[in-house]
Amino acid sequence: MRVLIVNTSERIGGAAVAANRLTEALIDNGVKAKMLVLHKQSDAIYVGTAGTQWVNKWNFLLERGIIWLNNGMNREHLFKVSIANTGIDITDTQEFREADVIHLHWINQGFLSLKSIQKILGSGKPVVWTMHDMWPATGICHHAYTCTNFESECRACPFLGKSAAEDLSTRVFRRKLLWQKDTFRLTFVAVSEWLAQRARSSMLTGSFPVKVISNPISLSNFVLVDRNDARSALDVREPYVITFGAARIDEPIKGFDYLVSALKRLVDQGHFRPDEVRLLLFGNIRQPELLDQIPVKYTYLGYVDEEDRLSLVYSASNATVSASHYETFGQTLVEAQACGSLPVAFKGSGPDDIISHKENGYLADYLSAESLADGIRWALKADIDARNLRRSVARRFSENVVARRYINLYESILHHD
């Protein structure tokens, strides 16, 4: 069986990491898997590239330019939407021709256009599309937040500056409906049950099969380090350590303000002294002045993508907090569990698939700083065997387990009449 994994980037971004791990895991399980990307970051022989530097740059700028114009020349939500008006035709590549199954992942920002997606679907090859966000199920947005227009037809998009009933989101939504004109061999995979429920409720994706398969984690890269050794390596001396990380810490959806409010509540109510707690932060930040609001000691580690470094951070931590309004999955929470740190997150999205409340983590009431504080306090005081946390990750999210689920899916599609 030959499988082609298609993703915009090889390694940059959560979807890229998941797609790359899956490719390697498939190869380890006997599948002839290759990866086709727009942006390659390694010399791996199983990863091929599409397009050229200048064409790819032009496609990216043209798409963003049209969004900018339709957004009233406002940059605020420029990267919260994609319209796939430009892209590369990959059906003429050797990788595509050789593949038995085409497996799409995150293909935005100038990689695949709606036209090229239509051509892939019309090729006759079975297509699996893993949803790392909501874009396949909406007109243009990667996350609909509380908007439900995608269930019938996108219109008056809150991410566009204009308030016309029929706008850019409506036009793209109607173009996506062309996916349903023919009987395509298309199966969607959501990385959590929460995301699957939204895909099933969308007019765009609800008529296709929607499966749930989580992202994989490399247990050989995320290792459990003795907590005292990890803290010594990071020069952490406080008895209670909390980790908070994201690609961009101050992105509003990541809920940094809820974390700060929860920590203030714990300190003000006398549960912990400010000098007893160390907050470890990793990720980019555009407004570093926000860190001045943190009421406990903290260490800002900057952007960290080295898995040995992340293993130290998680292993040093009693708790790893996600205060996101929504998470399609919650990769940092699984990584934390693999390294013996208890995850704390709001209930109601992807973390529900990861955390069993008060067994291997804490699910706080949605967007409640008080409940989040209760969860942090529970995690800091809990006595749970780190090795058992890691074993639970191995059973559910290891690369081998996830690869076998995908292999079973590929085989069922290939053998379906």
N, C-alpha and C positions, 0 to 999 in steps of 0.2 A: 504494500500500500504506500502510495506517494501522496504526501500532504504538503500543501503550500500555505504557510502562515504569512499573512499580509498585514503590516502595521506601518504607520508613518515613520516611526523611529525604531532603531534597534534596541536602544537601552535607556533613552531619556523619557521619563514619565512612567507612571504606574502601569499603564496598559502595555508599554514597551517591555518593562521588566517582566510582567506576567507572560506576555507572548514569547519572550526570549526563553524564559524558564520552561515553558511548555514545549517549545521546539526541542530544547536539549533533552527534556524528559521523554519525548516521543522517540527521539533517536536512541536513547538508552533502552527503550522498550521495543526496539526492532522496527520502528517505522522509518521509512525514508522521507524524513521531513526536511524542508528547506524554509527559509524566511526571506521574504521580499520586502524591502523597505525603501523609503525615500532618503533617509538619513542613516548612514552606517557609522558606528562608533568603534568597531573592532576589526580584526583581520580574520574573523571566523569564516571558514570556507563554506559553511552551510547558509551564509547570509549573502543575498544578492541585492543589487540596487536597481532602481528604475528612474528614468528621466535623466536630465543633465542639470548641473548646478544652476545655469542661467534660466532654463525653462522652469525648474522647480521654484526658483525665486520669483519669477514673473507670475506664476500661478498663485503663489501665496499672496503677493502684493495686490493682484487683481481682485481676488476674493475679498481681502480685507478692505480694499478701496470701495467696493460696491456696498459692503456692510456699513462702512463709515458714512457714505452718502445717504443710505436709507435710514441711518440712525441720527439724521440731522447734524452730521459732522461732529458727533460726540464720541469720544473714545471710551466712555465709562464701561460699556458692556461689549467692547469690540471683540473680545475673545471668549465671550460666553455663548456665542452663536457661530454656526458655520452654515454655508449655503451650497457648498460643493458645486460651484459653477465652473470650476477649472480642475484639471487633473490629468493623470497619465493613463493611457490605454495599456494595461498589462497583459491583455489577452494574446499579444504577439510575442511575448517573451518565452524563452525556452523553459523557464521555471513553470509558467502557467501551462504550457502545452504538455509537459511531462506529468503534471499533477493529476491524481485521481480525485482528490477533494481539495476545494479552495476554502481556506479558513480565514475570514476577515476578522480583524480586531478593530483598533482605532485607526481610521483611514482619512482623517480630516486634515485641514490646513494645506490644501493643494495637492494631496496625493491622488485620491480617486474622486472624480466628478460623478454627478448623478448619471451622466451619460455612460461613463466607463463602468459604473456599478451595474447599470442596465445591461451592458454588453457582457459582463461577467455572468450575470444571472441568466442571460439568454444563451450562454455557451453550451448548455446541456450538462455541464459538470455540477455535481452536488456542491452546495455552498453552505458552510456553517459560519454564522456571524456572531461572535462573542461581543455582547454589549458591555462596555466598561463605563458607559454613561447612558443618558436617555436619548441621544441624538437620533438613532435609527427610528425611534418611536415618536419623535416630534417633528415639527416643521424645520426649525433651525436651531433650537437651544440644546445645550448639552445637559442642562438640568432645569426642569420646569418649576422647581420649588412648589408653591401651592397652586399653580395654574393647572387647570384640567382641560384646556381647550383641545389638546392633542387627542383626547378621547373621541372627538367628532371631527373637528377641523381647526387647525391653528389660525388665529386671527388676532388683530389688535395686540401684537406681541409686546409684553411689558419690557422687553429688552431693546425695543426700537423706539426712537424718539417720537415718531409720528403715531397718531392715534387712529389712523384710518382702519375701518373694520376689516377690509381686505388689504393686506400689506405684503411685505416680502415673505413673511412666514407662511402666509396663505398660498402664495405662488409656489414656494418650494414644497409645501405639503402636498399640493395637487400633483406636482411632478413626481414626488415619491409614490403617490398612489399608482403610478404606472407599474410598480413592482407587482401589483396584483392582477394585471391584465392577462398574463399567461400563467400556466401552472408551473411555477419555478420550483426547483428542488432546493428550497431554502429553509434552513432551520436556525432559529435564533437561540443563543445561549445567554442567559443572564447570570451575573456573578453572585447574585443573592436572590432570595425569594422576594424581597421587597421590590427589587428592580424587575423581576419577572412579572409581578402583579401589575406593574405599570405598563410593561410591554403587552401583556394580554388585554389590557383595557384600551389600548390605542387602536385607532382605525387603521394605522399603517402596518402594525406588526401583529395585531391580535388574531388575524386569520391564518397565521403561520404557526407551526409548532414552536413552543418556547420551553426550553429546558433550563435547569439550574445546575451549573457546575462552578464551584468556587475557584478563585485564583490559587495557584500553587505557591508553596514556599520551599526554598532550598534549605533543608535541615543540615546540610554539610557546610553551608555558609553562615547560617544563623545558629550560633552555638551557645550552650549554657555555660557561663563562666561563674565561678564561685563569687558570691556577692561581695565579700570583703576584698577579694583580689580585684574585681572590677572597680570598686570604689577607690581603692588605692591607686589604680592606673589612671583614674580620672581626677584624683586629688579631691575626693568628696569625703567629708568627715561627719556630716549630719546624720542622725539616726533614721530619718525618713527622707526618701528620695522619690520624686515624681518626674516622669518624662512627658513632654508634649512636643510632637513633631508634625510637620506638614511641609509640602513643597513650598508653600508660602504661608508663614505663620499668621500674618495679619489679613489674609483673605477673609472677608466677612463670614462666608459660609463655614469657616473652620471654628468659629465660636470662641476665639481667644478671650473675648470679653466675659463669657460665661465662666471660663477657667479662673480669671482674675477675681470675679465676684465670689466664686466658690471658695477660693483660697482666703479672701478677706473674711468671709463668713466663719471659716474654721479658726482663724486667728482671733477675730473679735469675740467669738463665743468661748475662747479659752481652751479649745481642743488641742491646739499646738502653739508653742511659742514660735515667733518668726525665725529664731536662730536654730530651731530643731529641724526645719524642713529645707531641702535643697531642690529647686526646680531645674531640670535639665531641658533646654530648648534646642531643637535643631530644625533647620529650614531657612529659606530666604525670608527677608522682611524688608518692606519698603518704608515703614514708619517705626524706626527703632525707638523713638520716644515713648511708644506704647509700653516698652519694657519697664519704664519708670513706675508704672502702676502696680507692678508685682509686689505683694506685701511680704514675701519671704525671700530668703537668699536664692539667687539663681545663677546659672551658668549658661550663656548663649554660645552654642557650639558652631553656629553658622550652618551652611548647607553640608550635610553629611550623606554620602551615598556608598561609602565603603562598608561592606557588610560586617567586617571584623570590628570596625569602630562602633557600628550600631549595636552589635552583640554586646559590647562592653556597656554601652549606655542602657540598654534594656536590662541587662543582668544586674546592673547597679541599682535598679529602680524597684521599689515596692509596688508602685502603680504606674501605669501608662494611661494617660487620659486623652480621649477624643471628645471634644465638645462640639463637633460638627453638627450643623442643622440636619444634614443628610449625608450619608455615606453609601455609595453603591455597594461597597463591600466593607472595607476597613482593614487594609493590609497591615498597617502598623500594629493593630491589635493582635493579629495572628503572630507577627514577628515578636511582639512583646511576650506572648504566652510561650513561644518556643524558647525564650531566654529567661523564663521564670518570673516575669512581671505580670501582675494582675491588671487586666484592662478595665477601664471605666468609661462608659459612653452613654449617650442618650438612646433610649429605646425608640423603635419606630422606623428603622431603616436597616442597612446592611449588617451592622453589629448584632442584630437579633439572631443572625445565623451563626455567629461566632461565640457569643457569650451565653452561658447558662447562669441565670441570676444567682449570685452568691455561692456559686460552685466554682466557676473558673473566671469570674469577673463580676461586674456590677452594671446593671442596666438602669440608668436614672430616668426619672420622669422627663418627658420631652421638654426641652428648653427650660428646665427648672434649675436655677443655680443652687437652690437649697438642696434639691435631690442630688445634684452633682456633688455637692459638698459632702452629703451623707455617703455617697459612693466612694469618694476619695478617702474619707475617714475609715470606712470599712476595709478598703484595700490596704491602707497603711498599717492597720492593726491585725489583719487576717493572718492566720497561720496555715498556709497551704503549701504542700510539697511542690517545689519548682519542677521536679522530675515528672510528677503527674501531669502538670500543665503541658510540659513538652510532649509527653506521650499522647495526650489528647489531640495535639496539633498533628502529630505523625499519623494518627488514625484517620483524620479528616482532611488534612490539607497538604500532605506531603506531595512532592512532585510525582512520585510513582502512582499514588492513589488518584490524583487528578488526571494524569496521563491515561490511566486505564479507563477512566470514565469517558474521556474523549475518544479513545480507540473503540470502545463499545458503541459510541454514537456514530462514528465514521462507518463502522462495519454495518450497523443497522440501516444507515442511509444507502450505502453502496449495494446492499442486498435486497433493498426494498423495490418491489416491482412497480 
